[in-house]
Amino acid sequence: TGKSNGENIYNKDYDIVSNLKAIADLHNIGIIGVTHLRKAVTEDPLEQITGSMGISGSADTLLILQRARGKADATLLCTGRDIEECELALQFDRALTSWCLLGNAMDFNRSQEQVEILEILKRSEQPVSIKEICEITGKRKNNIFNQLFCLEKDGIVTRVGRGKYIAKSVLSVQSVDSVQSVL
């Protein structure tokens, strides 16, 4: 908890956003505040908001847009007091100069993770373990296990030996669409 001129930063951030909220409530309008995210990745996306937790603690609704540099797709986390929390997959359309909704991020990301896993299995001449896939992708063991479970259930991969997997057939996995047509 840092101090700024003897004042607690959390309280300062909370007061600023609370004052803006009071103005919005008084005039029955919405006020959108824009800030940056920290570069450090955390388990809780709200901890990535620049400033203290006072910002997220006092706002009614938070929208967190995250996009990897150079990528056209992004995720939008929507959370707040008056809305059901969701995470949406978006893609930027240069022709429209607008973000387009692709759907639920969990469904979209699941397909992307499956594509990535299948590419790893396809490139390997040997069966690949969950640990090896985690090391290559940087994803958590539970995520990889769940994706492999789905792929195995759908007949796309086979478990061989102890916790090692191979792709059942040589798939040309170039896009999410190609995986979805196989599934």
URKA-V505846 format. One record per residue. N is the residue number from 1. RES is the residue in one small letter. BURIAL is 1 if it has 9 or more other C-alpha atoms within 8 Angstrom, else 0. Layout:
# URKA-V505846
N/RES/BURIAL, N/RES/BURIAL
This chain:
# URKA-V505846
1/t/0, 2/g/0, 3/k/0, 4/s/0, 5/n/0, 6/g/0, 7/e/0, 8/n/1, 9/i/1, 10/y/1, 11/n/1, 12/k/1, 13/d/1, 14/y/1, 15/d/1, 16/i/0, 17/v/1, 18/s/1, 19/n/0, 20/l/1, 21/k/1, 22/a/0, 23/i/0, 24/a/1, 25/d/0, 26/l/0, 27/h/0, 28/n/0, 29/i/0, 30/g/0, 31/i/0, 32/i/0, 33/g/0, 34/v/0, 35/t/0, 36/h/0, 37/l/0, 38/r/0, 39/k/0, 40/a/0, 41/v/0, 42/t/0, 43/e/0, 44/d/0, 45/p/1, 46/l/0, 47/e/0, 48/q/1, 49/i/1, 50/t/0, 51/g/0, 52/s/1, 53/m/1, 54/g/1, 55/i/1, 56/s/1, 57/g/0, 58/s/1, 59/a/1, 60/d/0, 61/t/1, 62/l/1, 63/l/0, 64/i/1, 65/l/0, 66/q/0, 67/r/1, 68/a/0, 69/r/0, 70/g/0, 71/k/0, 72/a/0, 73/d/1, 74/a/1, 75/t/1, 76/l/1, 77/l/1, 78/c/1, 79/t/1, 80/g/1, 81/r/0, 82/d/0, 83/i/0, 84/e/0, 85/e/0, 86/c/0, 87/e/1, 88/l/1, 89/a/1, 90/l/1, 91/q/1, 92/f/1, 93/d/1, 94/r/0, 95/a/0, 96/l/0, 97/t/0, 98/s/0, 99/w/0, 100/c/0, 101/l/0, 102/l/1, 103/g/1, 104/n/1, 105/a/1, 106/m/0, 107/d/0, 108/f/1, 109/n/0, 110/r/1, 111/s/1, 112/q/1, 113/e/1, 114/q/1, 115/v/1, 116/e/1, 117/i/1, 118/l/1, 119/e/1, 120/i/1, 121/l/1, 122/k/1, 123/r/0, 124/s/0, 125/e/0, 126/q/0, 127/p/1, 128/v/1, 129/s/1, 130/i/1, 131/k/0, 132/e/0, 133/i/1, 134/c/1, 135/e/0, 136/i/0, 137/t/0, 138/g/0, 139/k/0, 140/r/0, 141/k/1, 142/n/0, 143/n/0, 144/i/1, 145/f/1, 146/n/0, 147/q/1, 148/l/1, 149/f/0, 150/c/0, 151/l/1, 152/e/1, 153/k/0, 154/d/0, 155/g/0, 156/i/1, 157/v/1, 158/t/1, 159/r/1, 160/v/1, 161/g/0, 162/r/0, 163/g/0, 164/k/1, 165/y/1, 166/i/1, 167/a/1, 168/k/0, 169/s/0, 170/v/0, 171/l/0, 172/s/0, 173/v/1, 174/q/0, 175/s/0, 176/v/1, 177/d/0, 178/s/1, 179/v/1, 180/q/0, 181/s/0, 182/v/0, 183/l/0
